[in-house]
């Protein structure tokens, strides 16, 4: 590590290749926002929490990111400032990145529309969609084993954000019925569209 720059040292601590790429992109945006060239210049950054909060808004206003995507770009900065022993105090100052998955609560109308449908496959998919309101591409990667476990981590491929998914008793019961009947849900968007049509 002797010949490495600060950014290379920090990035080398991260194991997953996709995470390294995500962290490097977040850092490049932050340097662009601050009009700095080197990560080393961040060691003496004044009021880093204030600058990060301004950066969060800049990502939305200038780069056109959603609040959730902008929040995901802050994670690398939290990691970096912790690495240089200047942990950021941002608790309750930024939205939680897992809010999309964990905080949605179905209305009575949502539930009625789910259980008005007759086919067990459709009911199972709709119930799972209620529990885990994620993108179709992410939903299709959920396995029956994950559903059976009751809770699991799910990754948004587009936003590179992890969130915890909680499966209701109703959904687990419907998936048990699918297993008993030896029915498998489609594994493609086209298949799901056809089943729902």
C-alpha positions in Angstrom: 0.0 0.0 0.0 3.1 2.3 0.2 2.8 3.4 -3.4 -0.9 3.9 -3.4 -2.8 7.2 -3.3 -5.5 7.8 -0.7 -8.3 6.9 -3.1 -6.6 3.7 -4.2 -6.0 2.7 -0.6 -9.6 3.2 0.3 -11.0 1.5 -2.8 -8.7 -1.5 -2.2 -10.4 -2.2 1.1 -13.7 -2.9 -0.7 -14.1 -6.5 -1.9 -17.0 -6.5 -4.5 -16.0 -5.3 -7.9 -19.5 -3.6 -8.5 -19.2 -1.9 -5.1 -15.7 -0.5 -6.0 -17.2 0.9 -9.2 -20.2 2.4 -7.4 -17.9 4.0 -4.7 -15.5 5.4 -7.3 -18.4 7.0 -9.3 -19.8 8.5 -6.1 -16.4 9.9 -5.2 -15.9 11.4 -8.7 -19.3 13.1 -8.5 -18.3 14.6 -5.1 -15.0 15.9 -6.4 -16.8 17.4 -9.4 -19.3 19.1 -7.0 -16.5 20.5 -4.8 -14.3 21.4 -7.9 -11.4 19.4 -6.5 -9.0 17.2 -8.4 -7.6 14.9 -5.7 -9.2 12.8 -3.0 -6.3 13.8 -0.7 -7.8 17.4 -0.6 -10.8 16.0 1.3 -8.7 15.4 4.4 -9.0 19.1 5.3 -12.5 19.7 4.0 -14.3 22.1 6.3 -17.8 21.3 7.5 -18.0 17.9 5.6 -21.6 17.2 6.8 -22.8 20.4 5.4 -21.0 19.9 2.1 -22.4 16.3 1.8 -26.0 17.6 2.4 -25.4 20.2 -0.3 -24.0 17.5 -2.6 -27.2 15.4 -2.0 -29.3 18.3 -3.3 -26.9 19.0 -6.2 -27.2 15.3 -7.4 -30.9 15.8 -7.7 -30.8 19.3 -9.2 -27.8 19.0 -11.5 -27.5 15.3 -12.2 -31.2 14.6 -12.3 -31.0 11.7 -9.8 -34.0 10.6 -7.8 -33.8 11.1 -4.0 -33.1 7.4 -3.5 -30.3 7.3 -6.1 -28.8 10.5 -4.7 -28.9 8.9 -1.3 -27.1 5.9 -2.6 -24.2 8.2 -3.8 -23.7 9.4 -0.3 -22.8 5.8 1.0 -19.3 5.9 -0.6 -18.6 9.2 1.1 -19.7 7.9 4.5 -17.3 5.0 3.9 -14.5 7.3 2.8 -14.7 9.7 5.7 -14.9 6.8 8.2 -11.8 5.4 6.5 -9.9 8.7 7.2 -11.2 8.8 10.8 -13.6 11.6 10.2 -17.0 9.8 10.3 -19.9 11.9 9.1 -22.7 12.7 11.5 -25.7 12.4 9.1 -28.2 10.4 11.2 -31.7 11.7 10.6 -30.4 14.3 8.1 -30.9 12.2 5.0 -33.7 9.8 3.9 -33.2 6.1 4.5 -32.2 4.3 1.3 -34.4 1.3 2.1 -37.5 3.3 2.6 -39.1 2.2 -0.7 -39.2 -1.4 0.3 -39.8 -1.3 4.0 -42.3 1.6 4.5 -45.0 0.9 1.9 -48.3 -0.2 3.5 -51.1 -1.5 1.3 -54.5 0.0 1.5 -57.7 -2.0 2.0 -58.4 -1.4 -1.8 -55.0 -2.9 -2.6 -55.8 -6.0 -0.6 -59.3 -6.3 -2.0 -57.9 -6.2 -5.6 -55.3 -8.9 -4.8 -57.8 -11.3 -3.3 -60.5 -10.6 -5.9 -58.3 -12.4 -8.4 -59.0 -16.1 -8.8 -55.8 -17.9 -10.0 -53.4 -19.0 -7.3 -50.4 -17.9 -9.5 -51.8 -14.4 -9.9 -52.7 -14.1 -6.2 -49.2 -15.2 -5.3 -47.5 -12.7 -7.6 -49.8 -9.9 -6.5 -49.3 -10.7 -2.8 -45.5 -10.8 -3.3 -45.7 -7.5 -5.2 -47.5 -6.0 -2.2 -44.9 -7.2 0.2 -41.9 -6.2 -1.9 -42.7 -3.2 -4.1 -39.6 -3.5 -6.3 -38.9 -3.3 -10.0 -40.0 -6.2 -12.1 -36.4 -7.2 -13.0 -35.5 -7.3 -9.2 -38.7 -9.2 -8.3 -38.0 -11.9 -10.9 -34.8 -12.8 -9.0 -36.7 -13.6 -5.8 -36.6 -17.3 -5.1 -39.3 -19.5 -3.3 -36.6 -20.2 -0.6 -36.3 -16.4 0.1 -40.1 -16.1 0.3 -40.2 -19.1 2.7 -37.5 -17.5 4.9 -39.9 -14.6 5.7 -37.3 -11.8 5.2 -34.3 -11.3 3.0 -32.1 -8.6 1.5 -33.0 -7.4 -2.0 -30.7 -5.4 -4.4 -32.1 -2.8 -6.7 -29.9 -3.4 -9.8 -30.7 0.0 -11.2 -29.9 2.0 -8.1 -27.4 -0.4 -6.5 -29.3 -0.1 -3.2 -29.9 -2.9 -0.8 -33.1 -3.1 1.3 -34.7 -5.6 3.6 -37.9 -7.3 2.3 -40.4 -8.7 4.7 -42.8 -11.4 3.5 -46.3 -11.6 5.0 -47.9 -14.8 6.3 -50.5 -14.6 3.5 -47.8 -14.5 0.8 -45.9 -17.4 2.5 -49.2 -19.4 2.6 -49.9 -18.7 -1.1 -46.4 -19.9 -2.0 -46.9 -23.0 0.1 -50.0 -23.7 -2.0 -48.0 -23.2 -5.2 -45.4 -25.7 -4.0 -48.0 -28.2 -3.0 -49.7 -27.9 -6.4 -46.3 -28.1 -8.2 -46.8 -24.7 -9.9 -43.9 -22.4 -10.7 -44.3 -18.7 -11.4 -43.0 -17.4 -14.7 -39.3 -16.2 -14.5 -39.5 -13.5 -17.2 -41.4 -10.2 -17.5 -43.1 -11.5 -20.6 -44.3 -14.6 -18.7 -45.6 -12.4 -15.8 -47.4 -10.1 -18.3 -49.0 -13.1 -20.0 -50.1 -14.6 -16.6 -51.6 -11.3 -15.4 -53.3 -10.7 -18.8 
